[in-house]
Amino acid sequence: MVLGRLKDKVERIGRRILERGLVRVMPRNPNALTISSLIMALPTPYLMWLHHTGPTY
């Protein structure tokens, strides 16, 4: 349930970025692109761990 909401939020943000164009959203600094991709990738191990362990009712 939480992952579904997170997925919806990420999809909405991704669509908004693609609609506006990545160039307009991101500064022309290559370091900003690298840092933003790192920030987006940081929650991946935690989300994978949550998916792997499953709900504990």
Backbone hydrogen bonds in HBPLUS format (Angstrom, degrees):
<---DONOR---> <-ACCEPTOR-->    atom                        ^
c    i                          cat <-CA-CA->   ^        H-A-AA   ^      H-
h    n   atom  resd res      DA  || num        DHA   H-A  angle D-A-AA Bond
n    s   type  num  typ     dist DA aas  dist angle  dist       angle   num
A0005-ARG N   A0001-MET O   3.19 MM   4  6.49 155.5  2.25 144.5 149.7     1
A0006-LEU N   A0002-VAL O   2.96 MM   4  6.22 159.9  2.00 151.0 157.1     2
A0007-LYS N   A0003-LEU O   2.83 MM   4  5.95 156.0  1.88 145.2 152.0     3
A0008-ASP N   A0004-GLY O   3.00 MM   4  6.22 159.1  2.05 145.5 150.6     4
A0009-LYS N   A0005-ARG O   3.00 MM   4  6.22 158.5  2.04 148.0 153.7     5
A0010-VAL N   A0006-LEU O   2.93 MM   4  6.15 163.5  1.96 153.3 157.5     6
A0011-GLU N   A0007-LYS O   2.93 MM   4  6.11 158.6  1.97 149.9 156.0     7
A0012-ARG N   A0008-ASP O   2.97 MM   4  6.20 157.7  2.02 148.1 153.8     8
A0013-ILE N   A0009-LYS O   3.01 MM   4  6.26 162.7  2.04 150.9 155.4     9
A0014-GLY N   A0010-VAL O   2.86 MM   4  6.03 160.8  1.89 149.6 155.5    10
A0015-ARG N   A0011-GLU O   2.89 MM   4  6.08 159.6  1.93 150.0 155.1    11
A0016-ARG N   A0012-ARG O   3.00 MM   4  6.18 159.9  2.04 147.3 152.9    12
A0017-ILE N   A0013-ILE O   2.97 MM   4  6.22 157.1  2.02 151.0 156.9    13
A0018-LEU N   A0014-GLY O   2.94 MM   4  6.16 163.4  1.97 150.5 155.2    14
A0019-GLU N   A0015-ARG O   2.81 MM   4  5.97 155.0  1.87 151.3 158.5    15
A0020-ARG N   A0016-ARG O   3.08 MM   4  6.22 157.9  2.13 145.5 150.6    16
A0021-GLY N   A0017-ILE O   2.89 MM   4  5.86 132.6  2.12 140.1 153.6    17
A0024-ARG N   A0021-GLY O   3.17 MM   3  5.58 127.9  2.45 106.4 118.0    18
A0025-VAL N   A0021-GLY O   3.35 MM   4  6.65 151.3  2.43 148.1 156.0    19
A0026-MET N   A0022-LEU O   2.92 MM   4  5.91 172.3  1.92 155.6 158.0    20
A0032-ALA N   A0029-ASN O   3.07 MM   3  5.47 132.5  2.30 108.8 120.3    21
A0034-THR N   A0030-PRO O   3.13 MM   4  6.43 158.0  2.18 148.5 154.4    22
A0035-ILE N   A0031-ASN O   2.91 MM   4  6.10 164.6  1.93 152.3 156.1    23
A0036-SER N   A0032-ALA O   2.94 MM   4  6.02 158.6  1.98 143.9 150.2    24
A0037-SER N   A0033-LEU O   3.04 MM   4  6.20 156.3  2.09 145.1 151.1    25
A0038-LEU N   A0034-THR O   3.05 MM   4  6.28 149.9  2.15 143.9 152.3    26
A0039-ILE N   A0035-ILE O   2.93 MM   4  6.20 157.0  1.99 150.0 155.9    27
A0040-MET N   A0036-SER O   3.00 MM   4  6.24 154.6  2.07 146.0 152.6    28
A0041-ALA N   A0037-SER O   3.01 MM   4  6.14 139.6  2.18 137.5 148.2    29
A0041-ALA N   A0038-LEU O   3.16 MM   3  5.04 123.3  2.50  91.3 105.8    30
A0042-LEU N   A0038-LEU O   3.01 MM   4  6.13 132.5  2.24 146.7 157.9    31
A0044-THR N   A0041-ALA O   3.11 MM   3  5.48 154.0  2.18 114.1 122.2    32
A0047-LEU N   A0043-PRO O   2.97 MM   4  6.18 164.6  2.00 161.4 166.2    33
A0048-MET N   A0044-THR O   2.90 MM   4  6.07 157.2  1.96 156.5 163.0    34
A0049-TRP N   A0045-PRO O   2.89 MM   4  6.08 151.8  1.97 144.2 152.1    35
A0050-LEU N   A0046-TYR O   2.91 MM   4  6.22 156.7  1.96 149.6 155.8    36
A0051-HIS N   A0047-LEU O   2.97 MM   4  6.20 156.6  2.03 144.2 150.4    37
A0052-HIS N   A0048-MET O   2.86 MM   4  6.04 152.9  1.94 146.1 153.8    38
A0053-THR N   A0049-TRP O   2.91 MM   4  6.08 163.3  1.93 155.5 158.8    39
A0054-GLY N   A0050-LEU O   3.00 MM   4  5.93 152.1  2.08 143.0 150.7    40
